Amino acid sequence: MKISNIETFIVDAGWRPWMFVKVETDEGITGWGECSDGKSPHGIEGTIRDLKPLLIGKDPRAFEMRFQDMYRGTRQSPGGVAAKAIAGLDCAFIDIKAKALGISVAELFGGPTREKVRIYWSHCGSSRVRHSDILGTPPIESWDDITALGKEVKARGFTALKTNIILPGQGATFGGGFTGGVGTTDQWAPKWLIPHIEKLIGTFRDAVGDDIDLNLDLNFHFKTESALRIAKVLEQFDMLWLEIDMYDHMSLRQIKDSTTTRICTGENLFYMRDYIPYFENHSADMFMIDVPWNGFSQSKKIGDLAEVYQHNVAPHNYYSHLSSFISANLCASLANVRIMEIDIDDVPWKDDLTTAQPEIIDGYMTIPTVPGWGADLNEDVAREHPWDENSLAVTTGGYKVI
């Protein structure tokens, strides 16, 4: 079997792009991968185009060798855009091999270790506060709306949710980790923000009760000192985790040692090399793995390495249904999974983009058992929603507490 063609799709997913890779073979088997990046889709697309000469005519089933070919071809630009391009292709190759053998990817990698995986409703409220017009959902304009959303999460059978620092009524979330503008680079929490966060999580806790797990994602918005203050005020809520992105493992360990609030990190790390200092230092309580950014073969290795250090992992899955199928297969290939992320509020045509949709029952996603990932991309729908990079607006400015 040989690779005959490689094609990319950048799809407009409302407020961010989704990125897909299609790999065709001379035996008629097609593989799909996702490598979505909200900031640099054209960089990934260009890197995939640069990798094509290394891959056309090669056997995709030898995915370990193909990874080495791609890694050597980009090793002077490790991580980042290059790693994400490799990840999408790696996933497509593995999809092909599993389909050729007539088995699921989980079975290909020694699973399944489970028949279903617990999921949490991610970006709960933050998608609605910013994009209710796209979603067709009620806007988040008051604390009562937060309460209603928490009750909706529970009524729909979910046992966990994750939110961001929502500013009800302002149509935004707080943070300077990604936004632009003068005065947004310092990564510190103003004095008013700490009680605001306390009220936000307290409102969710009152709405869902003690049996629903709560997560708060701080992204890259704060440096160590501010994260310390936030973690301390959240101790009263017995959260599943406080999620912090930080490239210094000792700073994360300082935060973890200062609080009883559990810490999660890792979604922005690449390959085992990046994770090792965090694992060795036990810098967090749980670690995220982003399969569309690491590739499936490397994500499996990261998950197994986490097991050596007695850590649980949780797939980062802020993407399409294809990524959910890919992430579920990872969960079914590992023995140390805590929970899996999924977005419930999304563009209204999300279900049409893939040939199958996740089966979600009582807050769990059923592990797919059909050959490959369990779903392919619907190319016609993807072409109906091309990404326009000019639509990527950057939010700037300050926000007022409600």
C-alpha positions in Angstrom: 0.0 0.0 0.0 1.3 3.5 -0.9 0.2 7.0 -0.2 -1.2 8.5 -3.4 -2.4 11.9 -2.3 -2.6 14.2 0.7 -5.2 17.0 1.0 -6.1 19.5 3.8 -9.3 21.1 4.8 -9.6 24.3 6.8 -13.2 24.6 8.0 -14.9 27.6 9.5 -16.2 26.5 12.9 -17.9 29.8 13.8 -15.2 31.5 15.9 -12.2 29.4 15.1 -11.0 27.1 12.3 -10.9 23.3 12.3 -8.1 21.6 10.4 -8.3 18.2 8.8 -6.0 16.0 6.8 -7.1 13.4 4.2 -4.6 10.8 3.1 -5.5 8.6 0.1 -3.8 5.3 -0.9 -3.4 3.3 -4.1 -5.6 0.6 -2.5 -8.6 2.9 -2.1 -8.4 3.2 1.7 -8.6 6.8 3.0 -7.4 8.0 6.4 -8.5 11.1 8.3 -6.7 13.2 10.9 -7.5 16.4 12.7 -4.9 19.0 13.7 -7.0 22.0 14.5 -5.3 25.2 15.6 -7.3 28.4 16.2 -4.3 30.7 15.4 -2.1 29.2 12.7 -4.1 26.9 10.3 -2.3 28.1 7.2 1.1 27.5 8.9 0.0 23.9 9.5 -1.3 23.6 5.9 2.0 24.8 4.5 4.0 22.4 6.6 1.8 19.5 5.5 2.5 20.6 1.9 6.2 20.7 2.6 6.1 17.2 4.0 4.3 15.7 1.0 7.5 14.8 -0.9 8.7 12.8 2.1 5.4 10.8 2.1 4.0 10.2 -1.3 4.7 6.7 -2.5 5.4 5.5 1.1 3.4 2.9 3.0 1.2 4.7 5.5 0.7 1.6 7.6 4.3 1.9 8.8 3.3 4.9 10.9 6.3 4.7 13.3 8.6 5.0 10.3 6.5 7.8 8.8 6.6 9.7 12.0 10.4 9.5 12.0 10.5 10.6 8.4 8.4 13.7 9.3 10.2 14.4 12.5 13.6 14.3 10.8 12.2 16.6 8.1 11.2 19.2 10.7 13.6 18.6 13.6 15.1 22.0 13.2 11.7 23.5 14.0 10.5 21.2 16.8 7.0 21.5 18.3 4.5 24.1 17.4 3.1 24.2 13.9 5.4 21.4 12.7 4.3 19.1 15.4 0.6 19.8 14.7 1.1 19.1 11.0 2.8 15.8 11.8 0.0 15.0 14.3 -2.7 15.2 11.7 -0.8 13.0 9.3 0.1 10.5 12.0 -3.6 10.2 12.9 -4.6 9.7 9.2 -1.9 6.9 8.8 -3.2 5.1 11.9 -6.8 5.4 10.7 -5.7 3.7 7.4 -3.9 0.9 9.1 -6.8 0.1 11.4 -9.3 0.2 8.5 -7.0 -2.1 6.4 -7.1 -4.6 9.3 -10.8 -4.2 9.8 -10.4 -3.1 13.5 -10.8 0.0 15.6 -7.7 2.1 16.5 -8.3 1.1 20.1 -8.0 -2.5 19.2 -4.9 -1.8 17.1 -3.3 -0.4 20.2 -4.2 -3.2 22.6 -7.6 -2.1 23.8 -10.2 -1.6 24.6 -9.5 -0.9 28.2 -13.1 0.5 28.6 -16.4 0.4 26.8 -17.2 4.1 27.7 -15.4 7.1 28.9 -16.7 9.8 31.3 -16.8 13.2 29.6 -17.2 16.8 30.9 -19.1 19.6 29.2 -16.3 22.0 28.3 -16.3 25.8 27.7 -19.6 25.7 29.6 -21.0 29.2 29.5 -18.0 30.7 27.9 -19.1 29.7 24.4 -22.6 31.1 25.1 -21.4 34.4 26.6 -19.4 35.1 23.5 -21.3 33.3 20.7 -24.9 32.8 21.6 -25.9 34.3 18.2 -24.0 31.5 16.4 -25.1 28.8 18.8 -28.7 29.7 19.0 -28.6 29.5 22.8 -29.7 31.9 25.5 -27.2 34.6 26.2 -25.4 34.7 29.6 -26.5 38.1 30.9 -26.8 37.5 34.7 -25.8 35.2 37.6 -29.3 33.7 37.2 -28.3 32.6 33.7 -25.2 30.8 35.2 -27.5 29.1 37.6 -29.9 28.0 34.8 -26.9 26.7 32.8 -25.6 24.6 35.7 -29.1 23.1 36.2 -29.2 22.3 32.4 -25.8 20.5 32.6 -27.2 18.3 35.4 -30.6 17.7 33.7 -28.8 16.5 30.6 -27.0 13.8 32.5 -23.5 15.3 32.7 -21.4 14.7 35.8 -18.8 17.3 35.2 -18.3 20.7 33.5 -15.5 23.1 32.8 -15.8 26.8 32.4 -13.6 29.9 31.9 -13.7 33.2 33.7 -17.0 34.4 32.4 -18.1 38.0 32.6 -21.9 37.7 32.4 -23.5 40.4 30.4 -20.2 41.6 28.9 -20.1 39.1 26.0 -16.5 38.0 27.0 -14.3 36.0 29.2 -11.3 37.5 31.2 -7.7 36.9 30.2 -4.6 38.4 28.6 -3.0 35.1 27.6 -4.2 35.3 24.0 -5.8 38.7 23.5 -4.0 41.8 22.3 -3.8 45.5 23.2 -1.7 47.7 25.5 -1.7 46.6 29.1 -2.8 42.9 28.5 0.6 41.2 28.8 1.3 41.3 32.5 -0.8 38.2 33.4 -1.9 39.3 36.9 -5.3 39.2 38.5 -6.8 42.5 39.5 -8.1 42.7 43.0 -11.8 42.6 41.9 -11.3 39.4 39.9 -10.7 37.0 42.8 -14.1 37.5 44.4 -15.6 37.4 40.9 -14.1 34.0 40.3 -15.3 32.9 43.8 -18.8 34.0 42.9 -18.7 32.3 39.5 -17.7 28.9 40.8 -19.9 29.2 43.8 -22.9 29.9 41.6 -22.2 26.8 39.5 -21.7 24.8 42.7 -25.0 25.9 44.1 -26.7 25.1 40.8 -25.3 21.6 40.3 -24.8 20.4 43.9 -21.9 18.5 45.3 -22.1 15.5 43.0 -21.1 17.3 39.8 -17.4 18.0 39.3 -16.3 21.5 38.4 -13.2 22.6 36.5 -11.9 26.1 35.8 -9.5 26.8 32.9 -7.1 29.7 33.4 -5.2 29.1 30.2 -2.1 31.2 30.0 -3.8 34.2 31.6 -1.9 34.4 34.9 1.6 34.2 36.3 2.4 32.2 39.4 1.4 34.8 42.0 -2.1 35.4 40.6 -2.6 31.7 40.1 -1.7 31.1 43.7 -4.4 33.5 44.9 -7.0 32.0 42.6 -6.2 28.4 43.7 -6.5 29.4 47.4 -10.0 31.0 47.1 -11.3 27.9 45.2 -10.3 25.4 47.8 -13.8 25.6 49.4 -15.5 24.1 46.3 -13.6 20.8 46.1 -13.1 21.1 42.4 -11.9 18.3 40.1 -9.2 20.7 38.9 -7.9 24.2 38.2 -6.3 24.2 34.8 -3.2 26.2 34.3 -1.0 26.5 31.3 2.6 27.4 32.2 5.9 26.5 30.6 7.9 26.4 33.9 7.3 23.1 35.7 8.8 24.5 39.0 6.3 27.4 39.1 3.4 24.9 38.7 4.8 22.8 41.5 4.9 25.9 43.6 1.2 26.5 42.9 0.4 22.8 43.6 2.2 22.8 46.9 0.4 25.9 48.1 -3.1 24.7 47.8 -5.5 21.8 48.2 -7.1 22.7 44.9 -6.1 20.0 42.3 -4.0 21.2 39.4 -4.2 20.1 35.7 -1.8 21.1 32.9 -0.2 19.8 29.7 -2.4 20.6 26.7 0.3 22.8 25.2 3.2 20.3 25.6 4.6 18.2 22.8 6.0 14.7 22.9 7.4 12.8 25.9 10.4 15.1 26.1 8.3 18.1 27.1 6.3 16.1 29.6 9.2 14.5 31.4 10.2 17.4 33.7 6.5 17.9 34.7 6.1 14.2 35.4 9.4 13.9 37.3 8.6 16.9 39.4 5.0 15.9 39.9 4.1 19.4 39.0 0.3 18.7 38.6 -2.3 16.2 39.8 -3.6 15.4 36.3 -2.2 15.9 32.8 -3.9 16.8 29.6 -2.8 15.3 26.2 -3.9 17.0 23.0 -4.0 14.3 20.3 -4.6 16.6 17.3 -1.4 18.4 18.4 0.8 15.4 19.3 -0.6 12.7 17.0 -2.1 9.4 18.2 1.2 7.4 18.3 2.9 10.0 20.5 -0.1 10.6 22.7 -0.3 6.9 23.5 3.4 7.0 24.5 2.8 10.1 26.7 -0.2 8.4 28.4 1.9 5.3 29.1 4.7 7.4 30.5 2.3 9.2 32.8 1.3 5.8 34.1 4.9 5.2 35.1 4.8 8.3 37.3 1.3 7.3 38.7 -0.5 10.2 36.9 -3.9 10.2 35.3 -4.4 11.8 31.9 -7.3 13.6 30.3 -7.5 14.3 26.5 -7.8 17.9 25.5 -10.6 18.0 22.9 -11.7 21.5 21.9 -12.4 20.4 18.4 -14.8 18.6 16.0 -16.5 15.2 16.4 -13.6 13.6 14.6 -11.3 14.6 17.4 -13.8 13.2 19.9 -13.7 9.9 18.2 -9.9 10.0 18.1 -9.7 11.0 21.7 -12.1 8.3 22.8 -9.9 5.7 21.0 -7.0 7.0 23.0 -9.0 6.6 26.3 -9.7 3.0 25.3 -6.0 2.4 24.7 -4.8 3.6 28.1 -5.3 2.4 31.7 -4.9 5.7 33.5 -7.7 8.0 32.1 -9.4 10.5 34.4 -12.0 12.0 32.2 -12.4 13.3 28.6 -13.2 16.8 27.3 -16.0 17.6 24.8 -17.8 20.7 23.7 -21.6 20.5 23.7 -22.4 24.1 22.6 -21.1 24.4 19.0 -21.9 25.4 15.4 -25.3 24.1 14.4 -24.0 22.0 11.6 -21.3 20.2 13.7 -23.1 16.9 13.5 -23.2 17.1 9.6 -19.5 17.4 9.3 -18.7 13.8 10.2 -20.3 10.5 9.1 -21.1 9.5 12.6 -21.6 11.4 15.9 -20.5 10.5 19.4 -23.0 8.5 21.4 -23.4 10.2 24.8 -25.4 8.5 27.5 -25.6 9.8 31.1 -22.4 11.8 30.8 -20.3 9.1 29.1 -19.2 8.6 25.5 -19.4 5.1 24.1 -16.1 3.9 22.7 -16.4 3.3 19.0 -15.8 -0.2 17.7 -16.0 0.1 13.9 -12.8 0.1 11.9 -10.6 3.2 12.2 -11.7 6.1 14.3 -15.4 5.3 14.0 -16.1 8.4 11.8 -14.9 10.1 8.6 -15.1 13.7 7.5 -18.0 14.6 5.2 -16.1 16.4 2.5 -19.1 18.2 1.0 -20.0 19.8 4.3 -16.4 20.7 4.9 -16.3 22.5 1.5 -19.5 24.3 2.3 -17.8 26.0 5.3 -14.4 27.3 4.2 -12.4 29.2 6.7 -11.9 33.0 6.1 -8.9 34.1 8.1 -10.2 37.7 8.1 -13.1 36.6 10.4 -10.6 35.9 13.2 -11.3 38.9 15.5 -9.1 39.6 18.5 -10.9 40.8 21.6 -9.2 43.7 23.4 -10.0 46.1 26.2 -11.1 45.9 29.8 -14.2 44.4 31.3 -16.5 45.3 34.1 -17.7 42.9 36.8 -21.5 42.3 36.9 
